[in-house]
Amino acid sequence: MILPTKHISENETILGVGATILQHLDSPITVSGLWERTKVEKNVGTFERFVLAADLLFIIGAIELRDGLFVRVQS
């Protein structure tokens, strides 16, 4: 479910949800604020999937938590 397969499209995977989160993360925002922005997206679906995708983004260094706010890391 993290990576796409023959039966799971890219958009439905945790990586796809992570991409959606990054699209909405244009400025520092609280976790609840980002959830409010992204929960309407069909591929995000549940808070559990949102958290899994946010964890993955944090692990790979795409986002950071600064002063209680999610911040997109610029490479």
HTML snippet that shows the backbone in 3Dmol.js (N, CA, C, O; Angstrom):
<script src="https://3Dmol.org/build/3Dmol-min.js"></script>
<div id="view" style="width:600px;height:400px;position:relative"></div>
<script>
const pdb = `
ATOM      1  N   MET A   1       0.815  -1.190   0.000  1.00  0.00           N
ATOM      2  CA  MET A   1       0.000   0.000   0.000  1.00  0.00           C
ATOM      3  C   MET A   1       0.860   1.254   0.000  1.00  0.00           C
ATOM      4  O   MET A   1       0.354   2.352  -0.236  1.00  0.00           O
ATOM      5  N   ILE A   2       2.140   1.106   0.260  1.00  0.00           N
ATOM      6  CA  ILE A   2       3.016   2.266   0.206  1.00  0.00           C
ATOM      7  C   ILE A   2       3.354   2.594  -1.241  1.00  0.00           C
ATOM      8  O   ILE A   2       3.346   3.758  -1.644  1.00  0.00           O
ATOM      9  N   LEU A   3       3.649   1.560  -2.016  1.00  0.00           N
ATOM     10  CA  LEU A   3       4.017   1.730  -3.417  1.00  0.00           C
ATOM     11  C   LEU A   3       2.914   1.212  -4.324  1.00  0.00           C
ATOM     12  O   LEU A   3       2.144   0.338  -3.927  1.00  0.00           O
ATOM     13  N   PRO A   4       2.830   1.746  -5.545  1.00  0.00           N
ATOM     14  CA  PRO A   4       1.809   1.271  -6.477  1.00  0.00           C
ATOM     15  C   PRO A   4       2.107  -0.153  -6.950  1.00  0.00           C
ATOM     16  O   PRO A   4       3.265  -0.562  -7.033  1.00  0.00           O
ATOM     17  N   THR A   5       1.059  -0.888  -7.255  1.00  0.00           N
ATOM     18  CA  THR A   5       1.175  -2.219  -7.825  1.00  0.00           C
ATOM     19  C   THR A   5       0.270  -2.292  -9.040  1.00  0.00           C
ATOM     20  O   THR A   5      -0.281  -1.287  -9.489  1.00  0.00           O
ATOM     21  N   LYS A   6       0.131  -3.483  -9.556  1.00  0.00           N
ATOM     22  CA  LYS A   6      -0.746  -3.670 -10.710  1.00  0.00           C
ATOM     23  C   LYS A   6      -2.199  -3.349 -10.358  1.00  0.00           C
ATOM     24  O   LYS A   6      -2.971  -2.916 -11.213  1.00  0.00           O
ATOM     25  N   HIS A   7      -2.563  -3.564  -9.095  1.00  0.00           N
ATOM     26  CA  HIS A   7      -3.948  -3.375  -8.684  1.00  0.00           C
ATOM     27  C   HIS A   7      -4.195  -2.103  -7.876  1.00  0.00           C
ATOM     28  O   HIS A   7      -5.345  -1.748  -7.621  1.00  0.00           O
ATOM     29  N   ILE A   8      -3.136  -1.421  -7.475  1.00  0.00           N
ATOM     30  CA  ILE A   8      -3.270  -0.189  -6.686  1.00  0.00           C
ATOM     31  C   ILE A   8      -2.605   0.946  -7.459  1.00  0.00           C
ATOM     32  O   ILE A   8      -1.408   0.893  -7.742  1.00  0.00           O
ATOM     33  N   SER A   9      -3.377   1.964  -7.797  1.00  0.00           N
ATOM     34  CA  SER A   9      -2.831   3.087  -8.567  1.00  0.00           C
ATOM     35  C   SER A   9      -1.937   3.966  -7.694  1.00  0.00           C
ATOM     36  O   SER A   9      -2.006   3.914  -6.466  1.00  0.00           O
ATOM     37  N   GLU A  10      -1.117   4.755  -8.331  1.00  0.00           N
ATOM     38  CA  GLU A  10      -0.198   5.647  -7.617  1.00  0.00           C
ATOM     39  C   GLU A  10      -0.940   6.574  -6.668  1.00  0.00           C
ATOM     40  O   GLU A  10      -0.490   6.813  -5.547  1.00  0.00           O
ATOM     41  N   ASN A  11      -2.058   7.085  -7.108  1.00  0.00           N
ATOM     42  CA  ASN A  11      -2.818   8.052  -6.332  1.00  0.00           C
ATOM     43  C   ASN A  11      -3.364   7.461  -5.034  1.00  0.00           C
ATOM     44  O   ASN A  11      -3.551   8.186  -4.057  1.00  0.00           O
ATOM     45  N   GLU A  12      -3.618   6.165  -5.013  1.00  0.00           N
ATOM     46  CA  GLU A  12      -4.213   5.521  -3.851  1.00  0.00           C
ATOM     47  C   GLU A  12      -3.185   5.040  -2.831  1.00  0.00           C
ATOM     48  O   GLU A  12      -3.568   4.570  -1.759  1.00  0.00           O
ATOM     49  N   THR A  13      -1.911   5.142  -3.129  1.00  0.00           N
ATOM     50  CA  THR A  13      -0.873   4.681  -2.221  1.00  0.00           C
ATOM     51  C   THR A  13      -0.512   5.766  -1.202  1.00  0.00           C
ATOM     52  O   THR A  13      -0.917   6.922  -1.327  1.00  0.00           O
ATOM     53  N   ILE A  14       0.251   5.362  -0.206  1.00  0.00           N
ATOM     54  CA  ILE A  14       0.714   6.332   0.789  1.00  0.00           C
ATOM     55  C   ILE A  14       1.612   7.382   0.125  1.00  0.00           C
ATOM     56  O   ILE A  14       1.598   8.548   0.519  1.00  0.00           O
ATOM     57  N   LEU A  15       2.388   6.972  -0.875  1.00  0.00           N
ATOM     58  CA  LEU A  15       3.193   7.953  -1.620  1.00  0.00           C
ATOM     59  C   LEU A  15       2.302   8.959  -2.342  1.00  0.00           C
ATOM     60  O   LEU A  15       2.617  10.148  -2.386  1.00  0.00           O
ATOM     61  N   GLY A  16       1.205   8.492  -2.899  1.00  0.00           N
ATOM     62  CA  GLY A  16       0.266   9.390  -3.569  1.00  0.00           C
ATOM     63  C   GLY A  16      -0.370  10.370  -2.604  1.00  0.00           C
ATOM     64  O   GLY A  16      -0.540  11.547  -2.921  1.00  0.00           O
ATOM     65  N   VAL A  17      -0.722   9.876  -1.421  1.00  0.00           N
ATOM     66  CA  VAL A  17      -1.280  10.762  -0.389  1.00  0.00           C
ATOM     67  C   VAL A  17      -0.220  11.775   0.039  1.00  0.00           C
ATOM     68  O   VAL A  17      -0.528  12.946   0.261  1.00  0.00           O
ATOM     69  N   GLY A  18       1.032  11.319   0.154  1.00  0.00           N
ATOM     70  CA  GLY A  18       2.123  12.233   0.496  1.00  0.00           C
ATOM     71  C   GLY A  18       2.285  13.335  -0.537  1.00  0.00           C
ATOM     72  O   GLY A  18       2.524  14.491  -0.188  1.00  0.00           O
ATOM     73  N   ALA A  19       2.155  12.981  -1.802  1.00  0.00           N
ATOM     74  CA  ALA A  19       2.240  13.983  -2.867  1.00  0.00           C
ATOM     75  C   ALA A  19       1.112  15.005  -2.742  1.00  0.00           C
ATOM     76  O   ALA A  19       1.324  16.199  -2.952  1.00  0.00           O
ATOM     77  N   THR A  20      -0.074  14.536  -2.403  1.00  0.00           N
ATOM     78  CA  THR A  20      -1.208  15.438  -2.207  1.00  0.00           C
ATOM     79  C   THR A  20      -0.945  16.378  -1.037  1.00  0.00           C
ATOM     80  O   THR A  20      -1.230  17.573  -1.113  1.00  0.00           O
ATOM     81  N   ILE A  21      -0.402  15.833   0.037  1.00  0.00           N
ATOM     82  CA  ILE A  21      -0.071  16.660   1.209  1.00  0.00           C
ATOM     83  C   ILE A  21       0.938  17.734   0.828  1.00  0.00           C
ATOM     84  O   ILE A  21       0.781  18.896   1.204  1.00  0.00           O
ATOM     85  N   LEU A  22       1.973  17.353   0.083  1.00  0.00           N
ATOM     86  CA  LEU A  22       2.989  18.334  -0.322  1.00  0.00           C
ATOM     87  C   LEU A  22       2.399  19.433  -1.200  1.00  0.00           C
ATOM     88  O   LEU A  22       2.840  20.581  -1.135  1.00  0.00           O
ATOM     89  N   GLN A  23       1.414  19.095  -2.015  1.00  0.00           N
ATOM     90  CA  GLN A  23       0.769  20.115  -2.854  1.00  0.00           C
ATOM     91  C   GLN A  23       0.051  21.161  -2.011  1.00  0.00           C
ATOM     92  O   GLN A  23      -0.023  22.329  -2.393  1.00  0.00           O
ATOM     93  N   HIS A  24      -0.473  20.743  -0.871  1.00  0.00           N
ATOM     94  CA  HIS A  24      -1.211  21.666   0.001  1.00  0.00           C
ATOM     95  C   HIS A  24      -0.313  22.350   1.030  1.00  0.00           C
ATOM     96  O   HIS A  24      -0.770  23.237   1.752  1.00  0.00           O
ATOM     97  N   LEU A  25       0.935  21.958   1.106  1.00  0.00           N
ATOM     98  CA  LEU A  25       1.845  22.500   2.115  1.00  0.00           C
ATOM     99  C   LEU A  25       2.694  23.611   1.490  1.00  0.00           C
ATOM    100  O   LEU A  25       3.890  23.439   1.254  1.00  0.00           O
ATOM    101  N   ASP A  26       2.057  24.745   1.229  1.00  0.00           N
ATOM    102  CA  ASP A  26       2.760  25.860   0.591  1.00  0.00           C
ATOM    103  C   ASP A  26       3.329  26.853   1.600  1.00  0.00           C
ATOM    104  O   ASP A  26       4.150  27.699   1.244  1.00  0.00           O
ATOM    105  N   SER A  27       2.902  26.754   2.841  1.00  0.00           N
ATOM    106  CA  SER A  27       3.441  27.600   3.908  1.00  0.00           C
ATOM    107  C   SER A  27       3.328  26.821   5.216  1.00  0.00           C
ATOM    108  O   SER A  27       2.559  25.864   5.294  1.00  0.00           O
ATOM    109  N   PRO A  28       4.083  27.215   6.246  1.00  0.00           N
ATOM    110  CA  PRO A  28       3.989  26.498   7.528  1.00  0.00           C
ATOM    111  C   PRO A  28       2.550  26.469   8.039  1.00  0.00           C
ATOM    112  O   PRO A  28       1.834  27.469   7.985  1.00  0.00           O
ATOM    113  N   ILE A  29       2.144  25.300   8.536  1.00  0.00           N
ATOM    114  CA  ILE A  29       0.751  25.107   8.957  1.00  0.00           C
ATOM    115  C   ILE A  29       0.704  24.046  10.050  1.00  0.00           C
ATOM    116  O   ILE A  29       1.561  23.165  10.113  1.00  0.00           O
ATOM    117  N   THR A  30      -0.291  24.140  10.896  1.00  0.00           N
ATOM    118  CA  THR A  30      -0.460  23.144  11.952  1.00  0.00           C
ATOM    119  C   THR A  30      -0.925  21.821  11.343  1.00  0.00           C
ATOM    120  O   THR A  30      -1.402  21.768  10.209  1.00  0.00           O
ATOM    121  N   VAL A  31      -0.772  20.766  12.126  1.00  0.00           N
ATOM    122  CA  VAL A  31      -1.219  19.449  11.673  1.00  0.00           C
ATOM    123  C   VAL A  31      -2.725  19.472  11.402  1.00  0.00           C
ATOM    124  O   VAL A  31      -3.179  18.974  10.372  1.00  0.00           O
ATOM    125  N   SER A  32      -3.484  20.039  12.308  1.00  0.00           N
ATOM    126  CA  SER A  32      -4.937  20.076  12.121  1.00  0.00           C
ATOM    127  C   SER A  32      -5.331  20.962  10.930  1.00  0.00           C
ATOM    128  O   SER A  32      -6.290  20.660  10.221  1.00  0.00           O
ATOM    129  N   GLY A  33      -4.602  22.032  10.721  1.00  0.00           N
ATOM    130  CA  GLY A  33      -4.880  22.890   9.571  1.00  0.00           C
ATOM    131  C   GLY A  33      -4.613  22.180   8.256  1.00  0.00           C
ATOM    132  O   GLY A  33      -5.381  22.314   7.303  1.00  0.00           O
ATOM    133  N   LEU A  34      -3.522  21.426   8.205  1.00  0.00           N
ATOM    134  CA  LEU A  34      -3.202  20.672   6.991  1.00  0.00           C
ATOM    135  C   LEU A  34      -4.214  19.553   6.772  1.00  0.00           C
ATOM    136  O   LEU A  34      -4.596  19.270   5.636  1.00  0.00           O
ATOM    137  N   TRP A  35      -4.649  18.917   7.856  1.00  0.00           N
ATOM    138  CA  TRP A  35      -5.682  17.891   7.742  1.00  0.00           C
ATOM    139  C   TRP A  35      -6.964  18.499   7.191  1.00  0.00           C
ATOM    140  O   TRP A  35      -7.603  17.897   6.329  1.00  0.00           O
ATOM    141  N   GLU A  36      -7.352  19.671   7.666  1.00  0.00           N
ATOM    142  CA  GLU A  36      -8.566  20.325   7.170  1.00  0.00           C
ATOM    143  C   GLU A  36      -8.463  20.613   5.677  1.00  0.00           C
ATOM    144  O   GLU A  36      -9.452  20.497   4.954  1.00  0.00           O
ATOM    145  N   ARG A  37      -7.282  20.983   5.215  1.00  0.00           N
ATOM    146  CA  ARG A  37      -7.085  21.273   3.788  1.00  0.00           C
ATOM    147  C   ARG A  37      -7.157  20.012   2.939  1.00  0.00           C
ATOM    148  O   ARG A  37      -7.708  20.030   1.838  1.00  0.00           O
ATOM    149  N   THR A  38      -6.601  18.919   3.450  1.00  0.00           N
ATOM    150  CA  THR A  38      -6.435  17.729   2.620  1.00  0.00           C
ATOM    151  C   THR A  38      -7.529  16.684   2.775  1.00  0.00           C
ATOM    152  O   THR A  38      -7.640  15.798   1.928  1.00  0.00           O
ATOM    153  N   LYS A  39      -8.333  16.754   3.816  1.00  0.00           N
ATOM    154  CA  LYS A  39      -9.319  15.694   4.045  1.00  0.00           C
ATOM    155  C   LYS A  39     -10.392  15.638   2.963  1.00  0.00           C
ATOM    156  O   LYS A  39     -11.070  14.621   2.821  1.00  0.00           O
ATOM    157  N   VAL A  40     -10.553  16.701   2.213  1.00  0.00           N
ATOM    158  CA  VAL A  40     -11.532  16.703   1.127  1.00  0.00           C
ATOM    159  C   VAL A  40     -11.019  15.986  -0.126  1.00  0.00           C
ATOM    160  O   VAL A  40     -11.795  15.670  -1.028  1.00  0.00           O
ATOM    161  N   GLU A  41      -9.719  15.737  -0.174  1.00  0.00           N
ATOM    162  CA  GLU A  41      -9.141  15.025  -1.312  1.00  0.00           C
ATOM    163  C   GLU A  41      -9.535  13.552  -1.251  1.00  0.00           C
ATOM    164  O   GLU A  41      -9.414  12.921  -0.201  1.00  0.00           O
ATOM    165  N   LYS A  42      -9.998  13.010  -2.351  1.00  0.00           N
ATOM    166  CA  LYS A  42     -10.496  11.634  -2.386  1.00  0.00           C
ATOM    167  C   LYS A  42      -9.435  10.619  -1.979  1.00  0.00           C
ATOM    168  O   LYS A  42      -9.739   9.661  -1.269  1.00  0.00           O
ATOM    169  N   ASN A  43      -8.199  10.815  -2.417  1.00  0.00           N
ATOM    170  CA  ASN A  43      -7.167   9.818  -2.130  1.00  0.00           C
ATOM    171  C   ASN A  43      -6.675   9.858  -0.689  1.00  0.00           C
ATOM    172  O   ASN A  43      -6.116   8.870  -0.213  1.00  0.00           O
ATOM    173  N   VAL A  44      -6.864  10.958   0.015  1.00  0.00           N
ATOM    174  CA  VAL A  44      -6.440  11.024   1.418  1.00  0.00           C
ATOM    175  C   VAL A  44      -7.382  10.176   2.262  1.00  0.00           C
ATOM    176  O   VAL A  44      -6.934   9.338   3.046  1.00  0.00           O
ATOM    177  N   GLY A  45      -8.639  10.383   2.111  1.00  0.00           N
ATOM    178  CA  GLY A  45      -9.631   9.536   2.750  1.00  0.00           C
ATOM    179  C   GLY A  45      -9.732   9.676   4.261  1.00  0.00           C
ATOM    180  O   GLY A  45     -10.605  10.394   4.748  1.00  0.00           O
ATOM    181  N   THR A  46      -8.871   9.015   5.009  1.00  0.00           N
ATOM    182  CA  THR A  46      -8.989   8.975   6.463  1.00  0.00           C
ATOM    183  C   THR A  46      -7.808   9.668   7.133  1.00  0.00           C
ATOM    184  O   THR A  46      -6.765   9.896   6.521  1.00  0.00           O
ATOM    185  N   PHE A  47      -8.005   9.994   8.404  1.00  0.00           N
ATOM    186  CA  PHE A  47      -6.929  10.611   9.166  1.00  0.00           C
ATOM    187  C   PHE A  47      -5.755   9.642   9.317  1.00  0.00           C
ATOM    188  O   PHE A  47      -4.601  10.066   9.360  1.00  0.00           O
ATOM    189  N   GLU A  48      -6.044   8.364   9.397  1.00  0.00           N
ATOM    190  CA  GLU A  48      -4.980   7.360   9.506  1.00  0.00           C
ATOM    191  C   GLU A  48      -4.060   7.400   8.282  1.00  0.00           C
ATOM    192  O   GLU A  48      -2.838   7.372   8.424  1.00  0.00           O
ATOM    193  N   ARG A  49      -4.636   7.466   7.100  1.00  0.00           N
ATOM    194  CA  ARG A  49      -3.823   7.544   5.878  1.00  0.00           C
ATOM    195  C   ARG A  49      -3.053   8.864   5.827  1.00  0.00           C
ATOM    196  O   ARG A  49      -1.913   8.899   5.365  1.00  0.00           O
ATOM    197  N   PHE A  50      -3.666   9.938   6.294  1.00  0.00           N
ATOM    198  CA  PHE A  50      -3.001  11.235   6.364  1.00  0.00           C
ATOM    199  C   PHE A  50      -1.771  11.152   7.259  1.00  0.00           C
ATOM    200  O   PHE A  50      -0.697  11.625   6.888  1.00  0.00           O
ATOM    201  N   VAL A  51      -1.925  10.553   8.431  1.00  0.00           N
ATOM    202  CA  VAL A  51      -0.813  10.435   9.379  1.00  0.00           C
ATOM    203  C   VAL A  51       0.285   9.535   8.824  1.00  0.00           C
ATOM    204  O   VAL A  51       1.466   9.857   8.954  1.00  0.00           O
ATOM    205  N   LEU A  52      -0.079   8.421   8.213  1.00  0.00           N
ATOM    206  CA  LEU A  52       0.924   7.533   7.617  1.00  0.00           C
ATOM    207  C   LEU A  52       1.730   8.251   6.542  1.00  0.00           C
ATOM    208  O   LEU A  52       2.951   8.112   6.474  1.00  0.00           O
ATOM    209  N   ALA A  53       1.041   9.015   5.706  1.00  0.00           N
ATOM    210  CA  ALA A  53       1.728   9.758   4.648  1.00  0.00           C
ATOM    211  C   ALA A  53       2.614  10.856   5.238  1.00  0.00           C
ATOM    212  O   ALA A  53       3.730  11.069   4.766  1.00  0.00           O
ATOM    213  N   ALA A  54       2.126  11.549   6.261  1.00  0.00           N
ATOM    214  CA  ALA A  54       2.937  12.590   6.910  1.00  0.00           C
ATOM    215  C   ALA A  54       4.168  11.971   7.561  1.00  0.00           C
ATOM    216  O   ALA A  54       5.257  12.541   7.494  1.00  0.00           O
ATOM    217  N   ASP A  55       4.008  10.817   8.186  1.00  0.00           N
ATOM    218  CA  ASP A  55       5.155  10.110   8.769  1.00  0.00           C
ATOM    219  C   ASP A  55       6.178   9.757   7.700  1.00  0.00           C
ATOM    220  O   ASP A  55       7.379   9.946   7.894  1.00  0.00           O
ATOM    221  N   LEU A  56       5.702   9.246   6.574  1.00  0.00           N
ATOM    222  CA  LEU A  56       6.607   8.902   5.482  1.00  0.00           C
ATOM    223  C   LEU A  56       7.355  10.130   4.973  1.00  0.00           C
ATOM    224  O   LEU A  56       8.562  10.072   4.737  1.00  0.00           O
ATOM    225  N   LEU A  57       6.641  11.237   4.803  1.00  0.00           N
ATOM    226  CA  LEU A  57       7.290  12.475   4.348  1.00  0.00           C
ATOM    227  C   LEU A  57       8.342  12.948   5.345  1.00  0.00           C
ATOM    228  O   LEU A  57       9.398  13.439   4.947  1.00  0.00           O
ATOM    229  N   PHE A  58       8.058  12.804   6.641  1.00  0.00           N
ATOM    230  CA  PHE A  58       9.019  13.188   7.672  1.00  0.00           C
ATOM    231  C   PHE A  58      10.246  12.281   7.626  1.00  0.00           C
ATOM    232  O   PHE A  58      11.377  12.756   7.725  1.00  0.00           O
ATOM    233  N   ILE A  59      10.024  10.987   7.477  1.00  0.00           N
ATOM    234  CA  ILE A  59      11.125  10.018   7.456  1.00  0.00           C
ATOM    235  C   ILE A  59      12.058  10.266   6.279  1.00  0.00           C
ATOM    236  O   ILE A  59      13.275  10.152   6.422  1.00  0.00           O
ATOM    237  N   ILE A  60      11.502  10.604   5.113  1.00  0.00           N
ATOM    238  CA  ILE A  60      12.355  10.817   3.939  1.00  0.00           C
ATOM    239  C   ILE A  60      12.900  12.243   3.869  1.00  0.00           C
ATOM    240  O   ILE A  60      13.635  12.581   2.941  1.00  0.00           O
ATOM    241  N   GLY A  61      12.546  13.075   4.839  1.00  0.00           N
ATOM    242  CA  GLY A  61      13.100  14.425   4.911  1.00  0.00           C
ATOM    243  C   GLY A  61      12.410  15.447   4.030  1.00  0.00           C
ATOM    244  O   GLY A  61      12.991  16.489   3.726  1.00  0.00           O
ATOM    245  N   ALA A  62      11.182  15.170   3.612  1.00  0.00           N
ATOM    246  CA  ALA A  62      10.455  16.108   2.761  1.00  0.00           C
ATOM    247  C   ALA A  62       9.755  17.196   3.569  1.00  0.00           C
ATOM    248  O   ALA A  62       9.508  18.293   3.066  1.00  0.00           O
ATOM    249  N   ILE A  63       9.434  16.881   4.839  1.00  0.00           N
ATOM    250  CA  ILE A  63       8.813  17.868   5.714  1.00  0.00           C
ATOM    251  C   ILE A  63       9.507  17.830   7.069  1.00  0.00           C
ATOM    252  O   ILE A  63      10.150  16.843   7.429  1.00  0.00           O
ATOM    253  N   GLU A  64       9.364  18.920   7.810  1.00  0.00           N
ATOM    254  CA  GLU A  64       9.891  19.015   9.172  1.00  0.00           C
ATOM    255  C   GLU A  64       8.805  19.603  10.066  1.00  0.00           C
ATOM    256  O   GLU A  64       7.847  20.215   9.596  1.00  0.00           O
ATOM    257  N   LEU A  65       8.982  19.400  11.353  1.00  0.00           N
ATOM    258  CA  LEU A  65       8.093  19.994  12.338  1.00  0.00           C
ATOM    259  C   LEU A  65       8.885  21.067  13.076  1.00  0.00           C
ATOM    260  O   LEU A  65       9.821  20.755  13.812  1.00  0.00           O
ATOM    261  N   ARG A  66       8.513  22.330  12.882  1.00  0.00           N
ATOM    262  CA  ARG A  66       9.193  23.460  13.530  1.00  0.00           C
ATOM    263  C   ARG A  66       8.178  24.265  14.318  1.00  0.00           C
ATOM    264  O   ARG A  66       7.192  24.757  13.769  1.00  0.00           O
ATOM    265  N   ASP A  67       8.428  24.392  15.604  1.00  0.00           N
ATOM    266  CA  ASP A  67       7.540  25.154  16.488  1.00  0.00           C
ATOM    267  C   ASP A  67       6.082  24.722  16.358  1.00  0.00           C
ATOM    268  O   ASP A  67       5.173  25.552  16.390  1.00  0.00           O
ATOM    269  N   GLY A  68       5.868  23.411  16.210  1.00  0.00           N
ATOM    270  CA  GLY A  68       4.507  22.886  16.121  1.00  0.00           C
ATOM    271  C   GLY A  68       3.851  23.025  14.771  1.00  0.00           C
ATOM    272  O   GLY A  68       2.649  22.789  14.646  1.00  0.00           O
ATOM    273  N   LEU A  69       4.616  23.408  13.742  1.00  0.00           N
ATOM    274  CA  LEU A  69       4.074  23.595  12.411  1.00  0.00           C
ATOM    275  C   LEU A  69       4.792  22.679  11.411  1.00  0.00           C
ATOM    276  O   LEU A  69       6.006  22.489  11.484  1.00  0.00           O
ATOM    277  N   PHE A  70       4.021  22.121  10.483  1.00  0.00           N
ATOM    278  CA  PHE A  70       4.623  21.382   9.387  1.00  0.00           C
ATOM    279  C   PHE A  70       5.238  22.388   8.422  1.00  0.00           C
ATOM    280  O   PHE A  70       4.616  23.389   8.065  1.00  0.00           O
ATOM    281  N   VAL A  71       6.469  22.106   8.007  1.00  0.00           N
ATOM    282  CA  VAL A  71       7.182  22.967   7.062  1.00  0.00           C
ATOM    283  C   VAL A  71       7.738  22.091   5.961  1.00  0.00           C
ATOM    284  O   VAL A  71       8.347  21.055   6.228  1.00  0.00           O
ATOM    285  N   ARG A  72       7.529  22.504   4.733  1.00  0.00           N
ATOM    286  CA  ARG A  72       8.083  21.768   3.582  1.00  0.00           C
ATOM    287  C   ARG A  72       9.574  22.078   3.489  1.00  0.00           C
ATOM    288  O   ARG A  72       9.978  23.239   3.550  1.00  0.00           O
ATOM    289  N   VAL A  73      10.387  21.038   3.341  1.00  0.00           N
ATOM    290  CA  VAL A  73      11.841  21.205   3.235  1.00  0.00           C
ATOM    291  C   VAL A  73      12.192  21.500   1.790  1.00  0.00           C
ATOM    292  O   VAL A  73      11.812  20.759   0.884  1.00  0.00           O
ATOM    293  N   GLN A  74      12.918  22.585   1.581  1.00  0.00           N
ATOM    294  CA  GLN A  74      13.353  22.953   0.242  1.00  0.00           C
ATOM    295  C   GLN A  74      14.713  22.306  -0.015  1.00  0.00           C
ATOM    296  O   GLN A  74      15.655  22.488   0.755  1.00  0.00           O
ATOM    297  N   SER A  75      14.797  21.561  -1.094  1.00  0.00           N
ATOM    298  CA  SER A  75      16.071  20.872  -1.398  1.00  0.00           C
ATOM    299  C   SER A  75      16.963  21.694  -2.291  1.00  0.00           C
ATOM    300  O   SER A  75      18.062  21.259  -2.636  1.00  0.00           O
TER     301      SER A  75
END
`;
const viewer = $3Dmol.createViewer("view");
viewer.addModel(pdb, "pdb");
viewer.setStyle({}, {cartoon: {color: "spectrum"}});
viewer.zoomTo();
viewer.render();
</script>
